[in-house]
């Protein structure tokens, strides 16, 4: 869902399709210095040697995620 407000007019947009960003590393609360574990945006992840380790472009569609579950 996306919300916008222009000149006091609120609009909501709902998209059935989208994607989930993933990480190239398994989560580890002990390793807070490794940005690749905690930040999943492309600006960070694309610099990792392990980028796309689990899925293309570190992204899953909602449909792909549902199949995973």
Biopython code that builds the backbone (N, CA, C, O; Angstrom):
import numpy as np
from Bio.PDB.StructureBuilder import StructureBuilder

atoms = [
    (1, "UNK", "N", (0.834, -1.156, 0.000)),
    (1, "UNK", "CA", (0.000, 0.000, 0.000)),
    (1, "UNK", "C", (0.889, 1.232, 0.000)),
    (1, "UNK", "O", (1.929, 1.276, 0.658)),
    (2, "UNK", "N", (0.451, 2.232, -0.757)),
    (2, "UNK", "CA", (1.153, 3.502, -0.784)),
    (2, "UNK", "C", (0.144, 4.599, -0.462)),
    (2, "UNK", "O", (-0.963, 4.611, -1.000)),
    (3, "UNK", "N", (0.525, 5.504, 0.403)),
    (3, "UNK", "CA", (-0.326, 6.639, 0.757)),
    (3, "UNK", "C", (0.352, 7.916, 0.309)),
    (3, "UNK", "O", (1.562, 8.076, 0.469)),
    (4, "UNK", "N", (-0.444, 8.839, -0.262)),
    (4, "UNK", "CA", (0.073, 10.151, -0.619)),
    (4, "UNK", "C", (-0.863, 11.206, -0.066)),
    (4, "UNK", "O", (-2.055, 10.964, 0.120)),
    (5, "UNK", "N", (-0.318, 12.357, 0.190)),
    (5, "UNK", "CA", (-1.124, 13.489, 0.642)),
    (5, "UNK", "C", (-0.627, 14.721, -0.091)),
    (5, "UNK", "O", (0.516, 15.143, 0.085)),
    (6, "UNK", "N", (-1.503, 15.299, -0.922)),
    (6, "UNK", "CA", (-1.165, 16.500, -1.669)),
    (6, "UNK", "C", (-2.251, 17.529, -1.396)),
    (6, "UNK", "O", (-3.431, 17.279, -1.639)),
    (7, "UNK", "N", (-1.849, 18.669, -0.895)),
    (7, "UNK", "CA", (-2.796, 19.744, -0.556)),
    (7, "UNK", "C", (-3.924, 19.240, 0.345)),
    (7, "UNK", "O", (-5.079, 19.629, 0.173)),
    (8, "UNK", "N", (-3.592, 18.386, 1.293)),
    (8, "UNK", "CA", (-4.572, 17.882, 2.243)),
    (8, "UNK", "C", (-5.465, 16.769, 1.724)),
    (8, "UNK", "O", (-6.343, 16.301, 2.448)),
    (9, "UNK", "N", (-5.259, 16.334, 0.482)),
    (9, "UNK", "CA", (-6.054, 15.243, -0.084)),
    (9, "UNK", "C", (-5.261, 13.946, 0.053)),
    (9, "UNK", "O", (-4.181, 13.796, -0.518)),
    (10, "UNK", "N", (-5.814, 13.026, 0.810)),
    (10, "UNK", "CA", (-5.157, 11.742, 1.057)),
    (10, "UNK", "C", (-5.620, 10.726, 0.020)),
    (10, "UNK", "O", (-6.818, 10.558, -0.207)),
    (11, "UNK", "N", (-4.675, 10.062, -0.598)),
    (11, "UNK", "CA", (-4.988, 9.000, -1.562)),
    (11, "UNK", "C", (-4.244, 7.743, -1.163)),
    (11, "UNK", "O", (-3.101, 7.799, -0.711)),
    (12, "UNK", "N", (-4.908, 6.601, -1.336)),
    (12, "UNK", "CA", (-4.303, 5.303, -1.035)),
    (12, "UNK", "C", (-4.270, 4.470, -2.306)),
    (12, "UNK", "O", (-5.229, 4.456, -3.077)),
    (13, "UNK", "N", (-3.168, 3.782, -2.514)),
    (13, "UNK", "CA", (-2.997, 2.907, -3.671)),
    (13, "UNK", "C", (-2.638, 1.522, -3.162)),
    (13, "UNK", "O", (-1.773, 1.381, -2.299)),
    (14, "UNK", "N", (-3.288, 0.515, -3.683)),
    (14, "UNK", "CA", (-3.049, -0.871, -3.284)),
    (14, "UNK", "C", (-2.563, -1.645, -4.495)),
    (14, "UNK", "O", (-3.199, -1.618, -5.549)),
    (15, "UNK", "N", (-1.450, -2.327, -4.354)),
    (15, "UNK", "CA", (-0.874, -3.112, -5.440)),
    (15, "UNK", "C", (-0.899, -4.585, -5.054)),
    (15, "UNK", "O", (-0.412, -4.962, -3.988)),
    (16, "UNK", "N", (-1.462, -5.407, -5.914)),
    (16, "UNK", "CA", (-1.517, -6.847, -5.629)),
    (16, "UNK", "C", (-0.154, -7.494, -5.777)),
    (16, "UNK", "O", (0.159, -8.460, -5.082)),
    (17, "UNK", "N", (0.645, -6.970, -6.670)),
    (17, "UNK", "CA", (1.975, -7.520, -6.901)),
    (17, "UNK", "C", (3.031, -6.605, -6.309)),
    (17, "UNK", "O", (2.843, -5.393, -6.208)),
    (18, "UNK", "N", (4.120, -7.193, -5.930)),
    (18, "UNK", "CA", (5.239, -6.454, -5.374)),
    (18, "UNK", "C", (6.370, -7.432, -5.138)),
    (18, "UNK", "O", (6.359, -8.542, -5.671)),
    (19, "UNK", "N", (7.329, -7.034, -4.356)),
    (19, "UNK", "CA", (8.436, -7.943, -4.064)),
    (19, "UNK", "C", (8.930, -7.733, -2.650)),
    (19, "UNK", "O", (8.682, -6.705, -2.020)),
    (20, "UNK", "N", (9.630, -8.732, -2.179)),
    (20, "UNK", "CA", (10.244, -8.728, -0.856)),
    (20, "UNK", "C", (11.745, -8.727, -1.065)),
    (20, "UNK", "O", (12.275, -9.570, -1.788)),
    (21, "UNK", "N", (12.421, -7.800, -0.445)),
    (21, "UNK", "CA", (13.886, -7.770, -0.542)),
    (21, "UNK", "C", (14.468, -8.763, 0.458)),
    (21, "UNK", "O", (13.981, -8.900, 1.580)),
    (22, "UNK", "N", (15.511, -9.443, 0.030)),
    (22, "UNK", "CA", (16.165, -10.412, 0.899)),
    (22, "UNK", "C", (17.635, -10.045, 1.071)),
    (22, "UNK", "O", (18.145, -9.137, 0.413)),
    (23, "UNK", "N", (18.289, -10.749, 1.943)),
    (23, "UNK", "CA", (19.700, -10.516, 2.225)),
    (23, "UNK", "C", (20.540, -11.673, 1.694)),
    (23, "UNK", "O", (20.049, -12.790, 1.533)),
    (24, "UNK", "N", (21.795, -11.393, 1.427)),
    (24, "UNK", "CA", (22.723, -12.427, 0.981)),
    (24, "UNK", "C", (23.317, -13.203, 2.149)),
    (24, "UNK", "O", (24.060, -14.163, 1.950)),
    (25, "UNK", "N", (22.990, -12.789, 3.359)),
    (25, "UNK", "CA", (23.553, -13.398, 4.558)),
    (25, "UNK", "C", (22.441, -13.786, 5.518)),
    (25, "UNK", "O", (21.390, -13.146, 5.549)),
    (26, "UNK", "N", (22.668, -14.816, 6.290)),
    (26, "UNK", "CA", (21.731, -15.181, 7.340)),
    (26, "UNK", "C", (21.784, -14.137, 8.447)),
    (26, "UNK", "O", (22.854, -13.631, 8.786)),
    (27, "UNK", "N", (20.630, -13.822, 9.002)),
    (27, "UNK", "CA", (20.555, -12.833, 10.071)),
    (27, "UNK", "C", (21.361, -13.290, 11.275)),
    (27, "UNK", "O", (21.345, -14.464, 11.644)),
    (28, "UNK", "N", (22.069, -12.339, 11.882)),
    (28, "UNK", "CA", (22.877, -12.635, 13.054)),
    (28, "UNK", "C", (22.906, -11.397, 13.928)),
    (28, "UNK", "O", (23.547, -10.408, 13.572)),
    (29, "UNK", "N", (22.238, -11.428, 15.046)),
    (29, "UNK", "CA", (22.166, -10.287, 15.939)),
    (29, "UNK", "C", (23.510, -9.951, 16.575)),
    (29, "UNK", "O", (23.723, -8.822, 17.017)),
    (30, "UNK", "N", (24.408, -10.913, 16.623)),
    (30, "UNK", "CA", (25.736, -10.694, 17.217)),
    (30, "UNK", "C", (26.639, -9.877, 16.293)),
    (30, "UNK", "O", (27.547, -9.200, 16.775)),
    (31, "UNK", "N", (26.414, -9.924, 14.992)),
    (31, "UNK", "CA", (27.276, -9.247, 14.023)),
    (31, "UNK", "C", (26.598, -7.965, 13.543)),
    (31, "UNK", "O", (26.004, -7.937, 12.465)),
    (32, "UNK", "N", (26.688, -6.917, 14.336)),
    (32, "UNK", "CA", (26.021, -5.662, 13.983)),
    (32, "UNK", "C", (26.845, -4.792, 13.041)),
    (32, "UNK", "O", (26.339, -3.788, 12.539)),
    (33, "UNK", "N", (28.091, -5.150, 12.790)),
    (33, "UNK", "CA", (28.941, -4.365, 11.899)),
    (33, "UNK", "C", (28.774, -4.737, 10.430)),
    (33, "UNK", "O", (29.163, -3.965, 9.553)),
    (34, "UNK", "N", (28.211, -5.889, 10.152)),
    (34, "UNK", "CA", (28.060, -6.340, 8.772)),
    (34, "UNK", "C", (26.771, -5.765, 8.182)),
    (34, "UNK", "O", (25.679, -6.253, 8.475)),
    (35, "UNK", "N", (26.897, -4.730, 7.354)),
    (35, "UNK", "CA", (25.719, -4.086, 6.758)),
    (35, "UNK", "C", (24.936, -5.030, 5.863)),
    (35, "UNK", "O", (23.722, -4.882, 5.725)),
    (36, "UNK", "N", (25.604, -5.993, 5.254)),
    (36, "UNK", "CA", (24.925, -6.922, 4.344)),
    (36, "UNK", "C", (23.894, -7.777, 5.074)),
    (36, "UNK", "O", (22.943, -8.258, 4.457)),
    (37, "UNK", "N", (24.068, -7.970, 6.363)),
    (37, "UNK", "CA", (23.114, -8.757, 7.151)),
    (37, "UNK", "C", (21.872, -7.932, 7.467)),
    (37, "UNK", "O", (20.760, -8.460, 7.456)),
    (38, "UNK", "N", (22.047, -6.653, 7.748)),
    (38, "UNK", "CA", (20.972, -5.852, 8.314)),
    (38, "UNK", "C", (20.300, -4.897, 7.338)),
    (38, "UNK", "O", (19.184, -4.450, 7.606)),
    (39, "UNK", "N", (20.929, -4.569, 6.220)),
    (39, "UNK", "CA", (20.333, -3.656, 5.240)),
    (39, "UNK", "C", (20.103, -4.410, 3.933)),
    (39, "UNK", "O", (21.042, -4.959, 3.358)),
    (40, "UNK", "N", (18.864, -4.438, 3.469)),
    (40, "UNK", "CA", (18.549, -5.246, 2.294)),
    (40, "UNK", "C", (18.348, -4.435, 1.024)),
    (40, "UNK", "O", (17.928, -4.997, 0.012)),
    (41, "UNK", "N", (18.628, -3.145, 1.035)),
    (41, "UNK", "CA", (18.430, -2.385, -0.198)),
    (41, "UNK", "C", (19.536, -2.679, -1.201)),
    (41, "UNK", "O", (20.639, -3.080, -0.828)),
    (42, "UNK", "N", (19.232, -2.475, -2.472)),
    (42, "UNK", "CA", (20.183, -2.803, -3.539)),
    (42, "UNK", "C", (21.477, -2.000, -3.446)),
    (42, "UNK", "O", (22.540, -2.505, -3.807)),
    (43, "UNK", "N", (21.405, -0.764, -2.970)),
    (43, "UNK", "CA", (22.604, 0.068, -2.875)),
    (43, "UNK", "C", (23.668, -0.581, -1.997)),
    (43, "UNK", "O", (24.862, -0.382, -2.219)),
    (44, "UNK", "N", (23.244, -1.354, -1.004)),
    (44, "UNK", "CA", (24.174, -2.057, -0.113)),
    (44, "UNK", "C", (24.460, -3.458, -0.647)),
    (44, "UNK", "O", (25.620, -3.824, -0.835)),
    (45, "UNK", "N", (23.416, -4.241, -0.891)),
    (45, "UNK", "CA", (23.560, -5.653, -1.250)),
    (45, "UNK", "C", (24.360, -5.882, -2.528)),
    (45, "UNK", "O", (25.104, -6.859, -2.615)),
    (46, "UNK", "N", (24.223, -5.001, -3.525)),
    (46, "UNK", "CA", (24.908, -5.225, -4.803)),
    (46, "UNK", "C", (26.435, -5.192, -4.676)),
    (46, "UNK", "O", (27.143, -5.648, -5.574)),
    (47, "UNK", "N", (26.934, -4.659, -3.575)),
    (47, "UNK", "CA", (28.381, -4.609, -3.350)),
    (47, "UNK", "C", (28.929, -5.861, -2.682)),
    (47, "UNK", "O", (30.138, -5.983, -2.488)),
    (48, "UNK", "N", (28.069, -6.768, -2.337)),
    (48, "UNK", "CA", (28.493, -8.004, -1.683)),
    (48, "UNK", "C", (28.916, -9.040, -2.724)),
    (48, "UNK", "O", (28.318, -9.131, -3.796)),
    (49, "UNK", "N", (29.932, -9.807, -2.408)),
    (49, "UNK", "CA", (30.351, -10.909, -3.276)),
    (49, "UNK", "C", (29.283, -11.992, -3.338)),
    (49, "UNK", "O", (29.297, -12.831, -4.239)),
    (50, "UNK", "N", (28.369, -11.974, -2.393)),
    (50, "UNK", "CA", (27.329, -13.009, -2.315)),
    (50, "UNK", "C", (25.975, -12.527, -2.828)),
    (50, "UNK", "O", (24.963, -13.202, -2.640)),
    (51, "UNK", "N", (25.954, -11.352, -3.479)),
    (51, "UNK", "CA", (24.703, -10.823, -4.031)),
    (51, "UNK", "C", (24.071, -11.868, -4.942)),
    (51, "UNK", "O", (24.767, -12.477, -5.755)),
    (52, "UNK", "N", (22.799, -12.079, -4.824)),
    (52, "UNK", "CA", (22.020, -13.068, -5.577)),
    (52, "UNK", "C", (22.332, -14.510, -5.178)),
    (52, "UNK", "O", (22.066, -15.440, -5.940)),
    (53, "UNK", "N", (22.893, -14.692, -3.992)),
    (53, "UNK", "CA", (23.233, -16.034, -3.526)),
    (53, "UNK", "C", (22.006, -16.937, -3.455)),
    (53, "UNK", "O", (22.079, -18.115, -3.806)),
    (54, "UNK", "N", (20.890, -16.394, -3.005)),
    (54, "UNK", "CA", (19.697, -17.211, -2.801)),
    (54, "UNK", "C", (18.640, -17.030, -3.885)),
    (54, "UNK", "O", (17.946, -17.988, -4.226)),
    (55, "UNK", "N", (18.499, -15.818, -4.438)),
    (55, "UNK", "CA", (17.523, -15.564, -5.493)),
    (55, "UNK", "C", (18.004, -14.385, -6.342)),
    (55, "UNK", "O", (18.777, -13.552, -5.869)),
    (56, "UNK", "N", (17.551, -14.316, -7.580)),
    (56, "UNK", "CA", (17.980, -13.231, -8.478)),
    (56, "UNK", "C", (17.667, -11.850, -7.894)),
    (56, "UNK", "O", (16.558, -11.592, -7.425)),
    (57, "UNK", "N", (18.658, -10.986, -7.935)),
    (57, "UNK", "CA", (18.548, -9.594, -7.473)),
    (57, "UNK", "C", (18.101, -9.477, -6.013)),
    (57, "UNK", "O", (17.616, -8.426, -5.593)),
    (58, "UNK", "N", (18.262, -10.548, -5.246)),
    (58, "UNK", "CA", (17.878, -10.561, -3.828)),
    (58, "UNK", "C", (16.425, -10.115, -3.637)),
    (58, "UNK", "O", (16.107, -9.375, -2.706)),
    (59, "UNK", "N", (15.558, -10.574, -4.528)),
    (59, "UNK", "CA", (14.139, -10.218, -4.452)),
    (59, "UNK", "C", (13.273, -11.437, -4.711)),
    (59, "UNK", "O", (13.609, -12.299, -5.523)),
    (60, "UNK", "N", (12.156, -11.493, -4.007)),
    (60, "UNK", "CA", (11.139, -12.521, -4.230)),
    (60, "UNK", "C", (9.815, -11.825, -4.486)),
    (60, "UNK", "O", (9.461, -10.881, -3.780)),
    (61, "UNK", "N", (9.081, -12.285, -5.490)),
    (61, "UNK", "CA", (7.728, -11.764, -5.663)),
    (61, "UNK", "C", (6.859, -12.344, -4.554)),
    (61, "UNK", "O", (7.248, -13.307, -3.893)),
    (62, "UNK", "N", (5.691, -11.759, -4.353)),
    (62, "UNK", "CA", (4.783, -12.298, -3.350)),
    (62, "UNK", "C", (4.402, -13.734, -3.678)),
    (62, "UNK", "O", (4.264, -14.568, -2.783)),
    (63, "UNK", "N", (4.231, -14.022, -4.981)),
    (63, "UNK", "CA", (3.884, -15.371, -5.417)),
    (63, "UNK", "C", (5.003, -16.352, -5.102)),
    (63, "UNK", "O", (4.744, -17.454, -4.619)),
    (64, "UNK", "N", (6.256, -15.958, -5.373)),
    (64, "UNK", "CA", (7.395, -16.819, -5.081)),
    (64, "UNK", "C", (7.520, -17.059, -3.575)),
    (64, "UNK", "O", (7.831, -18.169, -3.143)),
    (65, "UNK", "N", (7.280, -16.030, -2.790)),
    (65, "UNK", "CA", (7.361, -16.164, -1.334)),
    (65, "UNK", "C", (6.259, -17.110, -0.829)),
    (65, "UNK", "O", (6.497, -17.929, 0.059)),
    (66, "UNK", "N", (5.080, -16.993, -1.391)),
    (66, "UNK", "CA", (3.976, -17.883, -0.981)),
    (66, "UNK", "C", (4.336, -19.336, -1.281)),
    (66, "UNK", "O", (4.053, -20.221, -0.475)),
    (67, "UNK", "N", (4.961, -19.590, -2.442)),
    (67, "UNK", "CA", (5.380, -20.960, -2.780)),
    (67, "UNK", "C", (6.447, -21.439, -1.794)),
    (67, "UNK", "O", (6.450, -22.607, -1.405)),
    (68, "UNK", "N", (7.349, -20.548, -1.390)),
    (68, "UNK", "CA", (8.395, -20.890, -0.425)),
    (68, "UNK", "C", (7.790, -21.316, 0.902)),
    (68, "UNK", "O", (8.223, -22.288, 1.520)),
    (69, "UNK", "N", (6.770, -20.558, 1.329)),
    (69, "UNK", "CA", (6.132, -20.885, 2.608)),
    (69, "UNK", "C", (5.461, -22.231, 2.558)),
    (69, "UNK", "O", (4.873, -22.665, 3.549)),
]
sb = StructureBuilder()
sb.init_structure("model")
sb.init_model(0)
sb.init_chain("A")
sb.init_seg("    ")
for serial, (resi, resn, name, xyz) in enumerate(atoms, 1):
    if name == "N":
        sb.init_residue(resn, " ", resi, " ")
    sb.init_atom(name, np.array(xyz, "f"), 0.0, 1.0, " ", f" {name:<3s}", serial, name[0])
structure = sb.get_structure()
